[in-house]
Amino acid sequence: MKRQKRDRLERAHQRGYQAGMTGRPKEMCPYQAVNQRSYWLGGWREAMDVKVLIA
């Protein structure tokens, strides 16, 4: 059970990262559940930091 939860959260993080790298706004987060939403936003923020370092 815990592994499945972790995989879902990791997937949310990866999708948030991809969204951030492609320039999607954070308001476009597809998740409503608090845990998944926070992981998605964490990935999105990580991508924004990387984009700032590259520019």
CHARMM-style PDB file with segment names, atoms N, HN, CA, C and O in Angstrom:
ATOM      1  N   MET     1       0.822  -1.195   0.000  1.00  0.00      PROA
ATOM      2  CA  MET     1       0.000   0.000   0.000  1.00  0.00      PROA
ATOM      3  C   MET     1       0.870   1.265   0.000  1.00  0.00      PROA
ATOM      4  O   MET     1       0.608   2.193  -0.765  1.00  0.00      PROA
ATOM      5  N   LYS     2       1.880   1.305   0.834  1.00  0.00      PROA
ATOM      6  HN  LYS     2       2.093   0.551   1.456  1.00  0.00      PROA
ATOM      7  CA  LYS     2       2.709   2.502   0.902  1.00  0.00      PROA
ATOM      8  C   LYS     2       3.468   2.731  -0.405  1.00  0.00      PROA
ATOM      9  O   LYS     2       3.667   3.873  -0.818  1.00  0.00      PROA
ATOM     10  N   ARG     3       3.886   1.653  -1.048  1.00  0.00      PROA
ATOM     11  HN  ARG     3       3.723   0.725  -0.713  1.00  0.00      PROA
ATOM     12  CA  ARG     3       4.606   1.813  -2.299  1.00  0.00      PROA
ATOM     13  C   ARG     3       3.713   2.456  -3.365  1.00  0.00      PROA
ATOM     14  O   ARG     3       4.165   3.318  -4.118  1.00  0.00      PROA
ATOM     15  N   GLN     4       2.456   2.039  -3.427  1.00  0.00      PROA
ATOM     16  HN  GLN     4       2.089   1.338  -2.816  1.00  0.00      PROA
ATOM     17  CA  GLN     4       1.546   2.619  -4.403  1.00  0.00      PROA
ATOM     18  C   GLN     4       1.346   4.113  -4.145  1.00  0.00      PROA
ATOM     19  O   GLN     4       1.330   4.909  -5.084  1.00  0.00      PROA
ATOM     20  N   LYS     5       1.196   4.488  -2.892  1.00  0.00      PROA
ATOM     21  HN  LYS     5       1.208   3.841  -2.130  1.00  0.00      PROA
ATOM     22  CA  LYS     5       1.038   5.901  -2.568  1.00  0.00      PROA
ATOM     23  C   LYS     5       2.261   6.691  -3.002  1.00  0.00      PROA
ATOM     24  O   LYS     5       2.142   7.755  -3.611  1.00  0.00      PROA
ATOM     25  N   ARG     6       3.433   6.165  -2.685  1.00  0.00      PROA
ATOM     26  HN  ARG     6       3.529   5.301  -2.191  1.00  0.00      PROA
ATOM     27  CA  ARG     6       4.663   6.846  -3.038  1.00  0.00      PROA
ATOM     28  C   ARG     6       4.775   6.994  -4.553  1.00  0.00      PROA
ATOM     29  O   ARG     6       5.170   8.051  -5.044  1.00  0.00      PROA
ATOM     30  N   ASP     7       4.429   5.943  -5.295  1.00  0.00      PROA
ATOM     31  HN  ASP     7       4.107   5.084  -4.896  1.00  0.00      PROA
ATOM     32  CA  ASP     7       4.504   6.007  -6.753  1.00  0.00      PROA
ATOM     33  C   ASP     7       3.576   7.089  -7.301  1.00  0.00      PROA
ATOM     34  O   ASP     7       3.952   7.831  -8.209  1.00  0.00      PROA
ATOM     35  N   ARG     8       2.367   7.178  -6.751  1.00  0.00      PROA
ATOM     36  HN  ARG     8       2.062   6.575  -6.014  1.00  0.00      PROA
ATOM     37  CA  ARG     8       1.430   8.210  -7.206  1.00  0.00      PROA
ATOM     38  C   ARG     8       1.959   9.598  -6.910  1.00  0.00      PROA
ATOM     39  O   ARG     8       1.818  10.510  -7.725  1.00  0.00      PROA
ATOM     40  N   LEU     9       2.562   9.759  -5.753  1.00  0.00      PROA
ATOM     41  HN  LEU     9       2.676   9.019  -5.091  1.00  0.00      PROA
ATOM     42  CA  LEU     9       3.100  11.065  -5.401  1.00  0.00      PROA
ATOM     43  C   LEU     9       4.320  11.408  -6.246  1.00  0.00      PROA
ATOM     44  O   LEU     9       4.497  12.557  -6.652  1.00  0.00      PROA
ATOM     45  N   GLU    10       5.153  10.419  -6.508  1.00  0.00      PROA
ATOM     46  HN  GLU    10       5.010   9.486  -6.178  1.00  0.00      PROA
ATOM     47  CA  GLU    10       6.310  10.649  -7.388  1.00  0.00      PROA
ATOM     48  C   GLU    10       5.848  11.024  -8.792  1.00  0.00      PROA
ATOM     49  O   GLU    10       6.440  11.892  -9.433  1.00  0.00      PROA
ATOM     50  N   ARG    11       4.801  10.375  -9.262  1.00  0.00      PROA
ATOM     51  HN  ARG    11       4.321   9.669  -8.741  1.00  0.00      PROA
ATOM     52  CA  ARG    11       4.264  10.680 -10.585  1.00  0.00      PROA
ATOM     53  C   ARG    11       3.708  12.103 -10.620  1.00  0.00      PROA
ATOM     54  O   ARG    11       3.888  12.814 -11.608  1.00  0.00      PROA
ATOM     55  N   ALA    12       3.041  12.515  -9.558  1.00  0.00      PROA
ATOM     56  HN  ALA    12       2.894  11.937  -8.755  1.00  0.00      PROA
ATOM     57  CA  ALA    12       2.521  13.885  -9.479  1.00  0.00      PROA
ATOM     58  C   ALA    12       3.672  14.882  -9.517  1.00  0.00      PROA
ATOM     59  O   ALA    12       3.581  15.914 -10.182  1.00  0.00      PROA
ATOM     60  N   HSD    13       4.757  14.575  -8.806  1.00  0.00      PROA
ATOM     61  HN  HSD    13       4.831  13.737  -8.266  1.00  0.00      PROA
ATOM     62  CA  HSD    13       5.932  15.450  -8.798  1.00  0.00      PROA
ATOM     63  C   HSD    13       6.530  15.545 -10.201  1.00  0.00      PROA
ATOM     64  O   HSD    13       6.853  16.639 -10.664  1.00  0.00      PROA
ATOM     65  N   GLN    14       6.675  14.425 -10.865  1.00  0.00      PROA
ATOM     66  HN  GLN    14       6.413  13.537 -10.489  1.00  0.00      PROA
ATOM     67  CA  GLN    14       7.244  14.416 -12.213  1.00  0.00      PROA
ATOM     68  C   GLN    14       6.377  15.206 -13.191  1.00  0.00      PROA
ATOM     69  O   GLN    14       6.892  15.944 -14.030  1.00  0.00      PROA
ATOM     70  N   ARG    15       5.067  15.047 -13.077  1.00  0.00      PROA
ATOM     71  HN  ARG    15       4.649  14.447 -12.395  1.00  0.00      PROA
ATOM     72  CA  ARG    15       4.163  15.782 -13.970  1.00  0.00      PROA
ATOM     73  C   ARG    15       4.208  17.282 -13.687  1.00  0.00      PROA
ATOM     74  O   ARG    15       4.121  18.095 -14.607  1.00  0.00      PROA
ATOM     75  N   GLY    16       4.342  17.642 -12.422  1.00  0.00      PROA
ATOM     76  HN  GLY    16       4.413  16.982 -11.675  1.00  0.00      PROA
ATOM     77  CA  GLY    16       4.491  19.056 -12.084  1.00  0.00      PROA
ATOM     78  C   GLY    16       5.783  19.624 -12.636  1.00  0.00      PROA
ATOM     79  O   GLY    16       5.813  20.753 -13.124  1.00  0.00      PROA
ATOM     80  N   TYR    17       6.840  18.850 -12.559  1.00  0.00      PROA
ATOM     81  HN  TYR    17       6.816  17.933 -12.162  1.00  0.00      PROA
ATOM     82  CA  TYR    17       8.132  19.279 -13.099  1.00  0.00      PROA
ATOM     83  C   TYR    17       8.026  19.493 -14.617  1.00  0.00      PROA
ATOM     84  O   TYR    17       8.490  20.502 -15.148  1.00  0.00      PROA
ATOM     85  N   GLN    18       7.411  18.534 -15.294  1.00  0.00      PROA
ATOM     86  HN  GLN    18       7.034  17.714 -14.862  1.00  0.00      PROA
ATOM     87  CA  GLN    18       7.240  18.660 -16.745  1.00  0.00      PROA
ATOM     88  C   GLN    18       6.393  19.881 -17.102  1.00  0.00      PROA
ATOM     89  O   GLN    18       6.680  20.589 -18.067  1.00  0.00      PROA
ATOM     90  N   ALA    19       5.354  20.113 -16.317  1.00  0.00      PROA
ATOM     91  HN  ALA    19       5.121  19.538 -15.533  1.00  0.00      PROA
ATOM     92  CA  ALA    19       4.500  21.274 -16.564  1.00  0.00      PROA
ATOM     93  C   ALA    19       5.281  22.571 -16.379  1.00  0.00      PROA
ATOM     94  O   ALA    19       5.128  23.508 -17.162  1.00  0.00      PROA
ATOM     95  N   GLY    20       6.105  22.625 -15.358  1.00  0.00      PROA
ATOM     96  HN  GLY    20       6.229  21.864 -14.722  1.00  0.00      PROA
ATOM     97  CA  GLY    20       6.908  23.814 -15.131  1.00  0.00      PROA
ATOM     98  C   GLY    20       7.922  24.048 -16.227  1.00  0.00      PROA
ATOM     99  O   GLY    20       8.154  25.190 -16.625  1.00  0.00      PROA
ATOM    100  N   MET    21       8.523  22.992 -16.715  1.00  0.00      PROA
ATOM    101  HN  MET    21       8.334  22.065 -16.391  1.00  0.00      PROA
ATOM    102  CA  MET    21       9.516  23.130 -17.782  1.00  0.00      PROA
ATOM    103  C   MET    21       8.879  23.579 -19.096  1.00  0.00      PROA
ATOM    104  O   MET    21       9.529  24.232 -19.911  1.00  0.00      PROA
ATOM    105  N   THR    22       7.623  23.233 -19.297  1.00  0.00      PROA
ATOM    106  HN  THR    22       7.095  22.702 -18.635  1.00  0.00      PROA
ATOM    107  CA  THR    22       6.952  23.650 -20.535  1.00  0.00      PROA
ATOM    108  C   THR    22       6.266  24.999 -20.391  1.00  0.00      PROA
ATOM    109  O   THR    22       5.678  25.505 -21.346  1.00  0.00      PROA
ATOM    110  N   GLY    23       6.341  25.591 -19.183  1.00  0.00      PROA
ATOM    111  HN  GLY    23       6.819  25.180 -18.407  1.00  0.00      PROA
ATOM    112  CA  GLY    23       5.807  26.930 -18.996  1.00  0.00      PROA
ATOM    113  C   GLY    23       4.354  27.014 -18.579  1.00  0.00      PROA
ATOM    114  O   GLY    23       3.761  28.091 -18.622  1.00  0.00      PROA
ATOM    115  N   ARG    24       3.772  25.897 -18.177  1.00  0.00      PROA
ATOM    116  HN  ARG    24       4.254  25.022 -18.142  1.00  0.00      PROA
ATOM    117  CA  ARG    24       2.383  25.947 -17.716  1.00  0.00      PROA
ATOM    118  C   ARG    24       2.315  26.663 -16.374  1.00  0.00      PROA
ATOM    119  O   ARG    24       3.203  26.497 -15.538  1.00  0.00      PROA
ATOM    120  N   PRO    25       1.269  27.457 -16.161  1.00  0.00      PROA
ATOM    121  CA  PRO    25       1.137  28.135 -14.866  1.00  0.00      PROA
ATOM    122  C   PRO    25       0.743  27.165 -13.760  1.00  0.00      PROA
ATOM    123  O   PRO    25       0.139  26.126 -14.024  1.00  0.00      PROA
ATOM    124  N   LYS    26       1.085  27.504 -12.531  1.00  0.00      PROA
ATOM    125  HN  LYS    26       1.576  28.349 -12.317  1.00  0.00      PROA
ATOM    126  CA  LYS    26       0.800  26.598 -11.418  1.00  0.00      PROA
ATOM    127  C   LYS    26      -0.696  26.443 -11.176  1.00  0.00      PROA
ATOM    128  O   LYS    26      -1.118  25.464 -10.561  1.00  0.00      PROA
ATOM    129  N   GLU    27      -1.493  27.372 -11.639  1.00  0.00      PROA
ATOM    130  HN  GLU    27      -1.150  28.168 -12.138  1.00  0.00      PROA
ATOM    131  CA  GLU    27      -2.947  27.267 -11.488  1.00  0.00      PROA
ATOM    132  C   GLU    27      -3.535  26.137 -12.329  1.00  0.00      PROA
ATOM    133  O   GLU    27      -4.700  25.779 -12.154  1.00  0.00      PROA
ATOM    134  N   MET    28      -2.755  25.581 -13.225  1.00  0.00      PROA
ATOM    135  HN  MET    28      -1.809  25.871 -13.368  1.00  0.00      PROA
ATOM    136  CA  MET    28      -3.212  24.499 -14.096  1.00  0.00      PROA
ATOM    137  C   MET    28      -3.014  23.125 -13.451  1.00  0.00      PROA
ATOM    138  O   MET    28      -3.141  22.107 -14.133  1.00  0.00      PROA
ATOM    139  N   CYS    29      -2.713  23.077 -12.179  1.00  0.00      PROA
ATOM    140  HN  CYS    29      -2.610  23.903 -11.626  1.00  0.00      PROA
ATOM    141  CA  CYS    29      -2.512  21.809 -11.476  1.00  0.00      PROA
ATOM    142  C   CYS    29      -3.775  20.959 -11.574  1.00  0.00      PROA
ATOM    143  O   CYS    29      -4.853  21.414 -11.191  1.00  0.00      PROA
ATOM    144  N   PRO    30      -3.660  19.733 -12.080  1.00  0.00      PROA
ATOM    145  CA  PRO    30      -4.844  18.887 -12.277  1.00  0.00      PROA
ATOM    146  C   PRO    30      -5.302  18.146 -11.023  1.00  0.00      PROA
ATOM    147  O   PRO    30      -6.353  17.505 -11.044  1.00  0.00      PROA
ATOM    148  N   TYR    31      -4.541  18.221  -9.935  1.00  0.00      PROA
ATOM    149  HN  TYR    31      -3.687  18.742  -9.918  1.00  0.00      PROA
ATOM    150  CA  TYR    31      -4.849  17.439  -8.738  1.00  0.00      PROA
ATOM    151  C   TYR    31      -5.648  18.247  -7.724  1.00  0.00      PROA
ATOM    152  O   TYR    31      -5.392  19.433  -7.513  1.00  0.00      PROA
ATOM    153  N   GLN    32      -6.619  17.589  -7.102  1.00  0.00      PROA
ATOM    154  HN  GLN    32      -6.827  16.626  -7.274  1.00  0.00      PROA
ATOM    155  CA  GLN    32      -7.410  18.211  -6.051  1.00  0.00      PROA
ATOM    156  C   GLN    32      -6.995  17.706  -4.669  1.00  0.00      PROA
ATOM    157  O   GLN    32      -7.103  18.434  -3.682  1.00  0.00      PROA
ATOM    158  N   ALA    33      -6.524  16.470  -4.600  1.00  0.00      PROA
ATOM    159  HN  ALA    33      -6.436  15.879  -5.402  1.00  0.00      PROA
ATOM    160  CA  ALA    33      -6.084  15.900  -3.323  1.00  0.00      PROA
ATOM    161  C   ALA    33      -4.863  16.676  -2.822  1.00  0.00      PROA
ATOM    162  O   ALA    33      -3.951  16.980  -3.590  1.00  0.00      PROA
ATOM    163  N   VAL    34      -4.860  16.985  -1.546  1.00  0.00      PROA
ATOM    164  HN  VAL    34      -5.602  16.738  -0.922  1.00  0.00      PROA
ATOM    165  CA  VAL    34      -3.821  17.843  -0.970  1.00  0.00      PROA
ATOM    166  C   VAL    34      -2.424  17.261  -1.178  1.00  0.00      PROA
ATOM    167  O   VAL    34      -1.513  17.982  -1.584  1.00  0.00      PROA
ATOM    168  N   ASN    35      -2.244  15.968  -0.905  1.00  0.00      PROA
ATOM    169  HN  ASN    35      -2.985  15.383  -0.575  1.00  0.00      PROA
ATOM    170  CA  ASN    35      -0.914  15.364  -1.049  1.00  0.00      PROA
ATOM    171  C   ASN    35      -0.417  15.443  -2.480  1.00  0.00      PROA
ATOM    172  O   ASN    35       0.696  15.907  -2.726  1.00  0.00      PROA
ATOM    173  N   GLN    36      -1.225  14.996  -3.422  1.00  0.00      PROA
ATOM    174  HN  GLN    36      -2.130  14.619  -3.223  1.00  0.00      PROA
ATOM    175  CA  GLN    36      -0.798  15.011  -4.817  1.00  0.00      PROA
ATOM    176  C   GLN    36      -0.587  16.434  -5.307  1.00  0.00      PROA
ATOM    177  O   GLN    36       0.354  16.705  -6.052  1.00  0.00      PROA
ATOM    178  N   ARG    37      -1.459  17.339  -4.892  1.00  0.00      PROA
ATOM    179  HN  ARG    37      -2.224  17.118  -4.286  1.00  0.00      PROA
ATOM    180  CA  ARG    37      -1.318  18.732  -5.309  1.00  0.00      PROA
ATOM    181  C   ARG    37      -0.002  19.321  -4.799  1.00  0.00      PROA
ATOM    182  O   ARG    37       0.684  20.031  -5.535  1.00  0.00      PROA
ATOM    183  N   SER    38       0.349  19.034  -3.560  1.00  0.00      PROA
ATOM    184  HN  SER    38      -0.209  18.458  -2.963  1.00  0.00      PROA
ATOM    185  CA  SER    38       1.589  19.597  -3.019  1.00  0.00      PROA
ATOM    186  C   SER    38       2.814  19.002  -3.715  1.00  0.00      PROA
ATOM    187  O   SER    38       3.804  19.703  -3.923  1.00  0.00      PROA
ATOM    188  N   TYR    39       2.759  17.723  -4.076  1.00  0.00      PROA
ATOM    189  HN  TYR    39       1.954  17.153  -3.907  1.00  0.00      PROA
ATOM    190  CA  TYR    39       3.878  17.118  -4.809  1.00  0.00      PROA
ATOM    191  C   TYR    39       3.978  17.706  -6.215  1.00  0.00      PROA
ATOM    192  O   TYR    39       5.078  17.960  -6.705  1.00  0.00      PROA
ATOM    193  N   TRP    40       2.832  17.924  -6.867  1.00  0.00      PROA
ATOM    194  HN  TRP    40       1.938  17.717  -6.470  1.00  0.00      PROA
ATOM    195  CA  TRP    40       2.823  18.519  -8.204  1.00  0.00      PROA
ATOM    196  C   TRP    40       3.429  19.918  -8.134  1.00  0.00      PROA
ATOM    197  O   TRP    40       4.276  20.276  -8.953  1.00  0.00      PROA
ATOM    198  N   LEU    41       2.990  20.709  -7.148  1.00  0.00      PROA
ATOM    199  HN  LEU    41       2.302  20.419  -6.483  1.00  0.00      PROA
ATOM    200  CA  LEU    41       3.513  22.064  -7.003  1.00  0.00      PROA
ATOM    201  C   LEU    41       5.000  22.063  -6.652  1.00  0.00      PROA
ATOM    202  O   LEU    41       5.740  22.953  -7.072  1.00  0.00      PROA
ATOM    203  N   GLY    42       5.435  21.070  -5.888  1.00  0.00      PROA
ATOM    204  HN  GLY    42       4.834  20.347  -5.547  1.00  0.00      PROA
ATOM    205  CA  GLY    42       6.861  20.949  -5.585  1.00  0.00      PROA
ATOM    206  C   GLY    42       7.678  20.699  -6.839  1.00  0.00      PROA
ATOM    207  O   GLY    42       8.746  21.286  -7.016  1.00  0.00      PROA
ATOM    208  N   GLY    43       7.189  19.840  -7.702  1.00  0.00      PROA
ATOM    209  HN  GLY    43       6.322  19.363  -7.558  1.00  0.00      PROA
ATOM    210  CA  GLY    43       7.861  19.593  -8.975  1.00  0.00      PROA
ATOM    211  C   GLY    43       7.849  20.827  -9.856  1.00  0.00      PROA
ATOM    212  O   GLY    43       8.837  21.134 -10.523  1.00  0.00      PROA
ATOM    213  N   TRP    44       6.730  21.533  -9.856  1.00  0.00      PROA
ATOM    214  HN  TRP    44       5.928  21.283  -9.314  1.00  0.00      PROA
ATOM    215  CA  TRP    44       6.601  22.756 -10.651  1.00  0.00      PROA
ATOM    216  C   TRP    44       7.609  23.804 -10.179  1.00  0.00      PROA
ATOM    217  O   TRP    44       8.282  24.439 -10.991  1.00  0.00      PROA
ATOM    218  N   ARG    45       7.706  23.980  -8.850  1.00  0.00      PROA
ATOM    219  HN  ARG    45       7.159  23.465  -8.191  1.00  0.00      PROA
ATOM    220  CA  ARG    45       8.663  24.954  -8.291  1.00  0.00      PROA
ATOM    221  C   ARG    45      10.103  24.572  -8.618  1.00  0.00      PROA
ATOM    222  O   ARG    45      10.929  25.431  -8.926  1.00  0.00      PROA
ATOM    223  N   GLU    46      10.393  23.282  -8.549  1.00  0.00      PROA
ATOM    224  HN  GLU    46       9.722  22.584  -8.299  1.00  0.00      PROA
ATOM    225  CA  GLU    46      11.736  22.793  -8.870  1.00  0.00      PROA
ATOM    226  C   GLU    46      12.088  23.152 -10.319  1.00  0.00      PROA
ATOM    227  O   GLU    46      13.201  23.595 -10.604  1.00  0.00      PROA
ATOM    228  N   ALA    47      11.132  22.956 -11.223  1.00  0.00      PROA
ATOM    229  HN  ALA    47      10.228  22.596 -10.992  1.00  0.00      PROA
ATOM    230  CA  ALA    47      11.359  23.276 -12.627  1.00  0.00      PROA
ATOM    231  C   ALA    47      11.570  24.772 -12.814  1.00  0.00      PROA
ATOM    232  O   ALA    47      12.402  25.184 -13.623  1.00  0.00      PROA
ATOM    233  N   MET    48      10.825  25.590 -12.074  1.00  0.00      PROA
ATOM    234  HN  MET    48      10.149  25.255 -11.417  1.00  0.00      PROA
ATOM    235  CA  MET    48      10.993  27.039 -12.179  1.00  0.00      PROA
ATOM    236  C   MET    48      12.392  27.447 -11.710  1.00  0.00      PROA
ATOM    237  O   MET    48      13.010  28.331 -12.303  1.00  0.00      PROA
ATOM    238  N   ASP    49      12.890  26.811 -10.656  1.00  0.00      PROA
ATOM    239  HN  ASP    49      12.389  26.093 -10.174  1.00  0.00      PROA
ATOM    240  CA  ASP    49      14.244  27.102 -10.181  1.00  0.00      PROA
ATOM    241  C   ASP    49      15.283  26.730 -11.234  1.00  0.00      PROA
ATOM    242  O   ASP    49      16.242  27.472 -11.448  1.00  0.00      PROA
ATOM    243  N   VAL    50      15.102  25.605 -11.880  1.00  0.00      PROA
ATOM    244  HN  VAL    50      14.323  25.003 -11.706  1.00  0.00      PROA
ATOM    245  CA  VAL    50      16.029  25.159 -12.916  1.00  0.00      PROA
ATOM    246  C   VAL    50      15.995  26.118 -14.090  1.00  0.00      PROA
ATOM    247  O   VAL    50      17.042  26.454 -14.645  1.00  0.00      PROA
ATOM    248  N   LYS    51      14.828  26.556 -14.472  1.00  0.00      PROA
ATOM    249  HN  LYS    51      13.978  26.283 -14.021  1.00  0.00      PROA
ATOM    250  CA  LYS    51      14.697  27.491 -15.595  1.00  0.00      PROA
ATOM    251  C   LYS    51      15.405  28.820 -15.291  1.00  0.00      PROA
ATOM    252  O   LYS    51      16.003  29.422 -16.183  1.00  0.00      PROA
ATOM    253  N   VAL    52      15.339  29.270 -14.054  1.00  0.00      PROA
ATOM    254  HN  VAL    52      14.853  28.782 -13.329  1.00  0.00      PROA
ATOM    255  CA  VAL    52      16.016  30.508 -13.657  1.00  0.00      PROA
ATOM    256  C   VAL    52      17.520  30.327 -13.744  1.00  0.00      PROA
ATOM    257  O   VAL    52      18.225  31.230 -14.194  1.00  0.00      PROA
ATOM    258  N   LEU    53      18.023  29.174 -13.319  1.00  0.00      PROA
ATOM    259  HN  LEU    53      17.450  28.440 -12.953  1.00  0.00      PROA
ATOM    260  CA  LEU    53      19.462  28.918 -13.367  1.00  0.00      PROA
ATOM    261  C   LEU    53      19.960  28.823 -14.792  1.00  0.00      PROA
ATOM    262  O   LEU    53      21.086  29.227 -15.081  1.00  0.00      PROA
ATOM    263  N   ILE    54      19.143  28.296 -15.689  1.00  0.00      PROA
ATOM    264  HN  ILE    54      18.228  27.968 -15.454  1.00  0.00      PROA
ATOM    265  CA  ILE    54      19.554  28.146 -17.089  1.00  0.00      PROA
ATOM    266  C   ILE    54      19.585  29.493 -17.798  1.00  0.00      PROA
ATOM    267  O   ILE    54      20.467  29.753 -18.616  1.00  0.00      PROA
ATOM    268  N   ALA    55      18.624  30.340 -17.481  1.00  0.00      PROA
ATOM    269  HN  ALA    55      17.907  30.128 -16.816  1.00  0.00      PROA
ATOM    270  CA  ALA    55      18.497  31.637 -18.187  1.00  0.00      PROA
ATOM    271  C   ALA    55      19.582  32.604 -17.830  1.00  0.00      PROA
ATOM    272  OT1 ALA    55      19.603  33.724 -18.342  1.00  0.00      PROA
TER     273      ALA     55
END
